[in-house]
C-alpha cells in the first residue's frame, strides 16, 4: 500500500492585510480541499514531540520518524 502525506506548513498561519485580515486557509475557497478530503482517509496526528516547541523543523523531523534531539535547532543541512 502506498500513501501520500501532504504537509501544508503555515497554511493556518497569521492573518495578512492583503487577505482582509484572514489567514491563507480562511481566505481561500477551499473547494479543492473539500473534494480531496472527501476522497481521502483523514485523521489526527500529534506533530510536536514532548518537550519541543511547535515549529517546522521539530514537527517535520518528528513526523518523519527522526528525533529532533539528533539535529539541534538551526543545524539542518540541506
C-alpha positions as CSV (number, residue, x, y, z in Angstrom):
1,X,0.0,0.0,0.0
2,X,1.4,3.4,-0.9
3,X,0.4,6.7,0.5
4,X,1.0,10.4,0.2
5,X,1.4,12.8,3.1
6,X,0.7,16.4,2.2
7,X,2.1,18.9,4.7
8,X,0.6,22.3,4.4
9,X,3.0,24.0,6.7
10,X,1.9,27.6,7.6
11,X,-1.5,27.4,5.9
12,X,-3.3,28.3,9.1
13,X,-0.6,30.9,9.8
14,X,-1.1,34.6,10.6
15,X,-3.6,36.8,9.0
16,X,-2.5,39.4,6.4
17,X,-3.9,42.8,5.5
18,X,-3.9,41.8,1.8
19,X,-6.3,38.9,2.6
20,X,-8.7,41.1,4.5
21,X,-7.3,40.1,7.9
22,X,-7.7,36.3,7.2
23,X,-5.2,33.5,7.2
24,X,-4.4,31.9,3.8
25,X,-6.6,29.0,4.7
26,X,-9.5,31.1,5.8
27,X,-9.2,33.4,2.8
28,X,-9.3,30.5,0.2
29,X,-12.5,29.0,-1.1
30,X,-11.3,25.5,-0.2
31,X,-13.3,23.7,-2.8
32,X,-10.4,21.6,-3.8
33,X,-9.5,20.8,-0.2
34,X,-13.1,19.6,0.4
35,X,-13.1,17.4,-2.6
36,X,-9.7,15.9,-1.7
37,X,-10.7,15.3,1.8
38,X,-13.9,13.6,0.7
39,X,-11.9,11.1,-1.4
40,X,-9.2,10.6,1.2
41,X,-8.6,9.0,4.6
42,X,-8.1,11.6,7.2
43,X,-7.1,11.6,10.8
44,X,-5.3,13.5,13.5
45,X,-1.5,13.3,14.1
46,X,0.5,14.6,17.0
47,X,3.2,16.6,15.3
48,X,5.1,18.2,18.2
49,X,7.4,15.9,20.3
50,X,7.2,16.1,24.0
51,X,9.4,19.0,25.3
52,X,9.9,20.8,22.0
53,X,8.5,24.0,20.5
54,X,5.9,23.5,17.8
55,X,8.0,24.8,14.9
56,X,8.6,23.5,11.4
57,X,11.9,21.8,12.0
58,X,10.9,19.9,15.1
59,X,7.5,18.8,13.7
60,X,8.7,17.7,10.3
61,X,11.5,15.6,11.8
62,X,9.1,14.1,14.3
63,X,6.6,13.2,11.5
64,X,9.3,11.6,9.5
65,X,10.5,9.5,12.5
66,X,13.7,11.4,13.2
67,X,14.4,12.6,16.7
68,X,14.7,16.4,16.8
69,X,17.3,15.8,19.5
70,X,19.6,14.5,16.8
71,X,19.5,17.8,15.0
72,X,19.8,20.9,17.2
73,X,17.8,23.9,16.2
74,X,19.5,25.6,13.1
75,X,21.7,22.5,12.4
76,X,19.8,21.0,9.5
77,X,21.9,20.8,6.4
78,X,20.1,20.8,3.0
